[in-house]
Amino acid sequence: MVTLRYLGSLSEKTKTDEEFVNLDSIKDILKYLKKRYGKKVYSLLRSMVITVNGKDIRLIAGVKTVLSDDDTVTFFPPSAGG
């Protein structure tokens, strides 16, 4: 199973910090989240940094990133600093 971790506004919208799924790629997870939580949650995902086991998916294969059992996918909200 893959662990999904939601931080910030995403955990508020999904009403959970974590859930477990049997999906094979980031693309599959995004489809799942859109179907389960709707377009508002899906639109939040576009601005989030997504990591697999702490590594940004943009450094792996983007939404085509393949997942394995025991992977952890974390959704980080955008942050501002100064």
Residue, then its C-alpha position, 0 to 999 in steps of 0.5 A: m500500500v502507498t501512504l498519502r500524507y496531506l499537509g496544510s489546507l489539503s488536510e483541512k479539505t480532505k478532513t484527514d492527514e493520511e490515507f492508504v491506497n493501492l495505486d501505481s503512479i502519481k497520475d493514478i493518485l491525482k485521478y483518485l483524489k479528483k474523483r474522491y474529493g472533487k475539483k476544489v481539492y484537485s485545483l489545490l494539488r496544482s500548486m503543491v509540491i509532491t514528494v515520494n519518499g522525500k524526493d520531489i516528483r519533478l526530479i523523478a518522472g513527474v506525474k508518470t512517477v511509478l510507485s511501489d508498496d510502502d512508498t509515502v507520497t506527501f503533498f506540501p502546500p506552497s509556502a512563502g518566505g522572507 
